[in-house]
Amino acid sequence: MTSHTPKTESPVALITGGGTGIGRATAVRLADHGWRVLVTGRRETPLKEVAALRPTISYTVADVTDADQAQQAVNHVVTSYGRLDALVNNAGMVAAPPLHAVNVDDLARLFGVNVFAPARLVSLCLNHLAETAGSIVNVSSAAAQRPALRTAFYGASKAALDYLTRSWAVELADRRIRVNAVAPGPTETSILDGLLPADQLAQVKQNLVDSLPLRRSGEPEEVARWIHALVDPASSWVTGQIIAVDGGMAIP
């Protein structure tokens, strides 16, 4: 694990999967609103690119599905900054295996990224967030509310994260820690790249967009806006909520 972080006394957010997409947009938005931000991810190049966008964004390379690296990332942010005000569990993966082809290893990896890693990070960050009356935002998905072909296991992993969000909100209220989630619909990120051949993927994306009431995909910045709103101390009366930012995808 490599890192680069300046010292600061300002409020601090730790964002997983911060090198691209929603994580990147959230880092920039928070930095533009006075936050100091540490982004994590497995690849150093995109993290360095994000850190170069704003002087108050820094990075540490870590695979948060690895217990030791997750611990090191949390130790690093607290040692470097002296505080932690927000944890954004944004790192995630999409998998769409047909039921007849799924195996235990596939499911373990999917749930390892989407459920177990956020749970571990929340546990590691609890004491630090309690000191600042901090906030946790989990990045879920509208897929948790709308079953579709070949999304059963991905949707189930995000539905588990939704349930944990609400449960943690109750459990951690006495420690002054708020826990919420955003549930994006189809968003212009790279998370689906490589899932299918390019032509098939383009058609899948178009079909999703055509099914939305607003008839368009979202932009990462549109999701980042709500993450920022939820971690803002001005939202101190909001906890246990799953905010749909999905173009109407979850409407029955």
PAVEXVO-306207 format. One record per residue (C-alpha): x, y, z. Coordinates in pm, whole numbers. Layout:
N
[[X,Y,Z]]
...
END
This chain:
252
[[0,0,0]]
[[139,339,-100]]
[[12,679,3]]
[[48,1051,-19]]
[[-130,1276,228]]
[[-68,1624,372]]
[[-140,1714,735]]
[[-458,1907,810]]
[[-688,2002,1097]]
[[-997,2045,877]]
[[-1296,1805,859]]
[[-1205,1486,676]]
[[-1385,1236,451]]
[[-1259,891,357]]
[[-1398,774,21]]
[[-1348,420,-106]]
[[-1339,358,-479]]
[[-1244,723,-512]]
[[-1047,710,-835]]
[[-1336,712,-1080]]
[[-1704,776,-1126]]
[[-1916,863,-824]]
[[-1622,843,-584]]
[[-1420,1087,-790]]
[[-1712,1329,-828]]
[[-1780,1313,-454]]
[[-1417,1386,-370]]
[[-1418,1695,-592]]
[[-1752,1820,-460]]
[[-1651,1780,-97]]
[[-1316,1949,-161]]
[[-1497,2240,-327]]
[[-1710,2277,-14]]
[[-1428,2293,235]]
[[-1367,1926,310]]
[[-1032,1751,319]]
[[-1065,1422,134]]
[[-868,1098,129]]
[[-961,868,-161]]
[[-873,499,-170]]
[[-870,240,-445]]
[[-664,-44,-587]]
[[-507,151,-876]]
[[-271,438,-807]]
[[-295,614,-1144]]
[[-661,725,-1122]]
[[-614,814,-755]]
[[-322,1040,-841]]
[[-531,1202,-1112]]
[[-808,1279,-865]]
[[-562,1413,-607]]
[[-420,1646,-873]]
[[-762,1806,-926]]
[[-776,1980,-588]]
[[-507,2057,-328]]
[[-728,1924,-49]]
[[-766,1578,-205]]
[[-506,1313,-127]]
[[-494,939,-176]]
[[-386,606,-39]]
[[-372,287,-245]]
[[-563,9,-72]]
[[-787,-285,-152]]
[[-1050,-250,118]]
[[-1161,-611,76]]
[[-829,-701,239]]
[[-855,-670,618]]
[[-497,-552,668]]
[[-516,-292,393]]
[[-851,-163,520]]
[[-701,-123,866]]
[[-398,54,723]]
[[-618,295,525]]
[[-813,393,835]]
[[-495,424,1042]]
[[-344,638,768]]
[[-631,886,746]]
[[-654,929,1122]]
[[-279,954,1177]]
[[-236,1200,891]]
[[-538,1420,954]]
[[-609,1368,1323]]
[[-982,1316,1273]]
[[-1250,1153,1058]]
[[-1586,1315,990]]
[[-1731,1103,711]]
[[-1691,757,562]]
[[-1827,709,209]]
[[-1848,340,120]]
[[-1847,384,-257]]
[[-1627,95,-377]]
[[-1843,-167,-545]]
[[-1864,-420,-823]]
[[-2129,-545,-1062]]
[[-2167,-910,-1151]]
[[-2444,-1057,-1361]]
[[-2392,-1434,-1383]]
[[-2688,-1643,-1502]]
[[-2828,-1858,-1225]]
[[-2715,-2183,-1384]]
[[-2352,-2063,-1404]]
[[-2306,-1897,-1065]]
[[-2053,-2039,-820]]
[[-1960,-1977,-460]]
[[-1637,-1796,-547]]
[[-1827,-1547,-765]]
[[-2073,-1476,-486]]
[[-1800,-1447,-224]]
[[-1620,-1184,-432]]
[[-1940,-990,-504]]
[[-2054,-982,-143]]
[[-1696,-927,-28]]
[[-1682,-597,-216]]
[[-2042,-478,-177]]
[[-2124,-593,177]]
[[-1832,-725,383]]
[[-1585,-446,298]]
[[-1827,-167,398]]
[[-1912,-355,718]]
[[-1545,-389,807]]
[[-1474,-22,737]]
[[-1769,91,946]]
[[-1639,-119,1235]]
[[-1288,23,1196]]
[[-1411,383,1180]]
[[-1665,376,1463]]
[[-1458,529,1741]]
[[-1317,799,1514]]
[[-1660,897,1380]]
[[-1806,902,1731]]
[[-1550,1164,1830]]
[[-1670,1402,1557]]
[[-2041,1310,1554]]
[[-1966,1193,1204]]
[[-2156,1036,922]]
[[-2153,726,703]]
[[-2292,714,350]]
[[-2318,382,169]]
[[-2350,377,-208]]
[[-2623,128,-287]]
[[-2817,84,-613]]
[[-3167,116,-749]]
[[-3122,-248,-853]]
[[-3190,-341,-490]]
[[-3552,-229,-544]]
[[-3612,-337,-904]]
[[-3555,-703,-995]]
[[-3434,-766,-1350]]
[[-3277,-1042,-1555]]
[[-2931,-1148,-1431]]
[[-2918,-886,-1157]]
[[-3039,-1110,-874]]
[[-2712,-1145,-688]]
[[-2594,-788,-746]]
[[-2932,-657,-635]]
[[-2927,-886,-334]]
[[-2586,-754,-227]]
[[-2713,-396,-246]]
[[-3037,-487,-68]]
[[-2820,-626,211]]
[[-2634,-294,223]]
[[-2966,-108,246]]
[[-3073,-322,541]]
[[-2739,-269,711]]
[[-2770,106,655]]
[[-3099,120,841]]
[[-2982,-118,1113]]
[[-2656,72,1171]]
[[-2851,399,1187]]
[[-3043,262,1486]]
[[-2742,97,1647]]
[[-2510,396,1617]]
[[-2753,677,1700]]
[[-2644,675,2065]]
[[-2288,740,1947]]
[[-2406,1041,1742]]
[[-2314,870,1414]]
[[-2563,910,1129]]
[[-2588,640,861]]
[[-2756,689,524]]
[[-2726,563,167]]
[[-2775,678,-189]]
[[-2919,440,-445]]
[[-2818,548,-796]]
[[-2981,427,-1111]]
[[-2791,393,-1442]]
[[-2505,641,-1412]]
[[-2229,734,-1656]]
[[-1942,547,-1488]]
[[-1706,268,-1589]]
[[-1844,9,-1346]]
[[-2010,-193,-1623]]
[[-1712,-186,-1859]]
[[-1593,-535,-1941]]
[[-1912,-697,-1816]]
[[-2029,-762,-2173]]
[[-1893,-705,-2525]]
[[-1903,-336,-2612]]
[[-2197,-358,-2853]]
[[-2407,-564,-2612]]
[[-2319,-336,-2324]]
[[-2424,-30,-2522]]
[[-2761,-192,-2593]]
[[-2809,-288,-2230]]
[[-2737,70,-2122]]
[[-2977,208,-2383]]
[[-3250,-33,-2272]]
[[-3205,82,-1913]]
[[-3226,447,-2012]]
[[-3536,384,-2222]]
[[-3704,222,-1921]]
[[-3656,527,-1696]]
[[-3929,789,-1653]]
[[-3669,1063,-1709]]
[[-3529,886,-2018]]
[[-3163,951,-1951]]
[[-2873,817,-1750]]
[[-2737,1011,-1455]]
[[-2404,1184,-1414]]
[[-2170,1108,-1121]]
[[-2198,1468,-1005]]
[[-2574,1426,-961]]
[[-2514,1145,-714]]
[[-2223,1325,-546]]
[[-2455,1616,-469]]
[[-2667,1391,-247]]
[[-2371,1227,-78]]
[[-2247,1575,9]]
[[-2590,1669,142]]
[[-2601,1361,364]]
[[-2256,1404,518]]
[[-2312,1776,576]]
[[-2370,1854,947]]
[[-2673,2055,833]]
[[-2841,1716,775]]
[[-2805,1624,1143]]
[[-3174,1523,1163]]
[[-3144,1268,880]]
[[-3041,907,940]]
[[-3142,561,821]]
[[-3249,688,478]]
[[-3193,534,135]]
[[-3205,825,-111]]
[[-3301,718,-464]]
[[-3102,914,-725]]
[[-3218,707,-1019]]
[[-3423,897,-1276]]
[[-3733,726,-1143]]
[[-3601,370,-1182]]
[[-3739,250,-846]]
[[-4090,386,-907]]
[[-4331,86,-894]]
END
